[in-house]
Amino acid sequence: MQQWLRVSLLLCVFGFFRELRPSEPFVTEFLSGEWRDIEPEQLNRDVYPIGTYSHLALLVFMFLLTDILRYKSIIIFSACVGIVIWSLLLWTESLAALQVVQVLYGTYMASEVAYYTYIYAKISREKYQQVTGNTRAATQLGRFLSGVISQVLVSTGAMNVRDLNYITFGAQTFSLLWSFVLPPVRTSVYFYASSDDEQKAGQQQHQQQLENRQSDGSTVGNGESGSSTPGPASDFPLPAETSPEATREQTDADKGGDVVKPVVVSFSAKRAVRLLWHHLIAAYRQIPVVQWSLWWALAMAGFIQVQVYVQLLWHEIDQDQGTLFNGGAEALLTLLGAGSAMVAGYVANRIFEQWALWILTVCSGLQGGLVLYSGFATNIWVAYVLYILFGALYLFMITMASAIVAKYLEEDSFGLIFGINTFVAIGVQALLTLATISERGLMLDPREQFKVYGGYFLVLSVIYLIAAIVTGVRRLLSGAASEGQAGDMTTA
């Protein structure tokens, strides 16, 4: 078996068991049930918001620590945190313990970055797309089976909603044991680089700098630059060993087989800061990246907020709990989400980019309408359908957004830009939580919250509608001006 495929399978097994959490579709029913003396109102005000704040506080720290510790340590750590979380859920009953669980759950979710960035340091770039698809498919399968297993066990009476936590606890324990099998990583994207990576980076940045100067009409051959201004590329000078003489010597040695230079891995905080800044500027100076990243972050914030509090809404709609289809709803959402992601892979990105603002306007409006209607729903089945449609539309659009953004990014900057978008999303989610739930905010009940979340998506739709109209008017005016100039030249 090829090395990249072996690593991919090992990582997929870990991801599958990490996401195998059948207790989550019924977590609100469990926490507000007979096993704990906690009301849904307390969950809404005093428990769930803590997870959001914890996630936000730890996300940037965990991203940097993952790169410094080179992935595997954080993967193992996240599995340990998962075991502690479900141990506390099973064997404690106090509100304080549950609040500690939420702090740990924010840590657990923030450390997820290690799973998704591990592949970029361990797998060759040619296999990025295949391995990314495999790892995401593994997590989706875990979530799908979580919904199916939980729904079957609860519906048949084989387990109550508390006992589902034992399955989750076992899956987290297995993921911890499996994490030790993952091969260690010697290099990382930012803080640890090999001598080969340094040489390639220097060559690429030097070549980019030369091309920029030539395009500006600069004189390169004699070491003088005209009016060109050094950009981010100047932070990565060409190393001495990549000079033409050194290159020829290395080539001759390679041909003769007499000299084999060892690959040296070194830690450099200075290099990390420079590369982070370079990737940041290179990405966000491109309009498509800004357009889609902004929607990505704002839509993700709304989706996570809906996902966290939707069980409280279902509980309020069906207070007698005559219909418990939470697991089935999550399973169907995962299935439709995976299908919509596959469809998105075959949709022409060029069409989406050309009509980006209008598409984002329509989709945000549809999402807003679905969530807003959820706040008025009185039938639990209608609420389930609205949630599934909302989630499937979001997963389709987020797949398109990530694909379009990735096309404009430098290969090693995927994790950084996606991490920044996630950080902005969690930050906006925290603001939504403060505004709608906290004592300093509106202190809304679940129904009123979902009306606000629906309005949030409708406002997002209006923002992109205004941008689409302004852009369209500018294009018309510029087209009319061009035609006028062409007519004047013809007349002359």
Secondary structure as GFF3:
##gff-version 3
##sequence-region A 1 492
A	DSSP	alpha_helix	3	19	.	.	.	ID=ss1
A	DSSP	three_ten_helix	24	26	.	.	.	ID=ss2
A	DSSP	alpha_helix	27	31	.	.	.	ID=ss3
A	DSSP	alpha_helix	40	42	.	.	.	ID=ss4
A	DSSP	pi_helix	43	47	.	.	.	ID=ss5
A	DSSP	alpha_helix	48	69	.	.	.	ID=ss6
A	DSSP	alpha_helix	72	91	.	.	.	ID=ss7
A	DSSP	alpha_helix	95	110	.	.	.	ID=ss8
A	DSSP	alpha_helix	112	122	.	.	.	ID=ss9
A	DSSP	three_ten_helix	125	127	.	.	.	ID=ss10
A	DSSP	alpha_helix	128	156	.	.	.	ID=ss11
A	DSSP	alpha_helix	164	179	.	.	.	ID=ss12
A	DSSP	beta_strand	192	194	.	.	.	ID=ss13
A	DSSP	alpha_helix	195	215	.	.	.	ID=ss14
A	DSSP	three_ten_helix	232	235	.	.	.	ID=ss15
A	DSSP	three_ten_helix	240	242	.	.	.	ID=ss16
A	DSSP	alpha_helix	244	256	.	.	.	ID=ss17
A	DSSP	beta_strand	265	267	.	.	.	ID=ss18
A	DSSP	alpha_helix	269	284	.	.	.	ID=ss19
A	DSSP	alpha_helix	287	317	.	.	.	ID=ss20
A	DSSP	alpha_helix	326	346	.	.	.	ID=ss21
A	DSSP	alpha_helix	349	354	.	.	.	ID=ss22
A	DSSP	alpha_helix	356	376	.	.	.	ID=ss23
A	DSSP	alpha_helix	380	407	.	.	.	ID=ss24
A	DSSP	three_ten_helix	411	413	.	.	.	ID=ss25
A	DSSP	alpha_helix	414	436	.	.	.	ID=ss26
A	DSSP	alpha_helix	446	491	.	.	.	ID=ss27
###
